[in-house]
Amino acid sequence: MTEPSTPARRSAHDAAHLRTTADAYDAIATVYAELPRDDLATFPLDRAVLAAFAELTRGAGPVAELGCGPGPVTAHLRDLGLDVFGVDLSPVMIRLAREAYPDLRFTVGSMDALDLAGGELVGIVSWYSVIHAPPKELPTYFAEFRRVLAPGGHLLLAFFESEGGPVTEFDHKVTAAYRWPIDELAALAGEAGFAEIGRMLREPCEGERFRRGHLLMRRGA
Ligand SMILES: C[S@@+](CC[C@H](N)C(=O)[O-])C[C@H]1O[C@@H](n2cnc3c(N)ncnc32)[C@H](O)[C@@H]1O
């Protein structure tokens, strides 16, 4: 069955940038999925934040990786003992994720209009996926994260940090993407009802261009 790349809860006014992102990732999905997927093996600090998130959410209920691409982070979270599924805008990414990890559930959808009931999740991971949200749209994304998370649920964001500069669009290889000052991203999530638990900044390693930001947050009551 072919799935639509725009979920039913999509509102007409914001469909254009989502369509562009979905088409761009559909076009490169096969190449992207064939890239070496050893990122997490190489980066102990990245694994550490995922391990902390897992410790906070394990056994408490379902967790979603939003913007899961071909699924390696979803699989890593499963290996950490979480009841996790993946959601992505790109139907081709979802097909590849299902082929690579047939034991896991992956669905097509947009993280700003999820086909989930209010309070259904205990955790959300967005691993380099909110980077593609136009900055003015990000409050809508965080409002949706708050809607689907139960009170006390956890949110983990990974993104490219702007290293002292303002929110900046950069030349991402696939489609429009933005680097964020970590304080500004934390404040925006705070306005949506998330309290910061902690943060991790990692300097770029060989072959990387930008500082990596990680924010671990908890949904308020
Ligand atoms: C840089 S990739 C990261 C993939 C995966 N998290 C990983 O680290 O391997 C960003 C992914 O986010 C997805 N994405 C972007 N905007 C999205 C949205 N609004 N809803 C769901 N997925 C989205 C893209 O289709 C793409 O697969």
The ligand as an ORCA input file, in Angstrom:
! r2SCAN-3c Opt
* xyz 0 1
  C      19.036     14.502      8.954
  S      17.773     13.272      8.811
  C      17.940     12.426     10.380
  C      17.408     11.012     10.347
  C      17.583     10.201     11.638
  N      17.037     10.894     12.795
  C      19.048      9.852     11.865
  O      19.711     10.544     12.661
  O      19.527      8.908     11.216
  C      16.287     14.239      9.069
  C      15.005     13.424      8.857
  O      13.917     14.208      9.359
  C      12.810     14.017      8.499
  N      11.892     15.157      8.698
  C      12.098     16.469      8.415
  N      11.017     17.194      8.739
  C      10.096     16.329      9.238
  C       8.782     16.469      9.752
  N       8.157     17.664      9.768
  N       8.148     15.373     10.205
  C       8.734     14.140     10.153
  N       9.990     13.945      9.663
  C      10.662     15.031      9.213
  C      13.416     13.911      7.119
  O      12.548     13.306      6.185
  C      14.684     13.104      7.410
  O      14.465     11.725      7.247
*
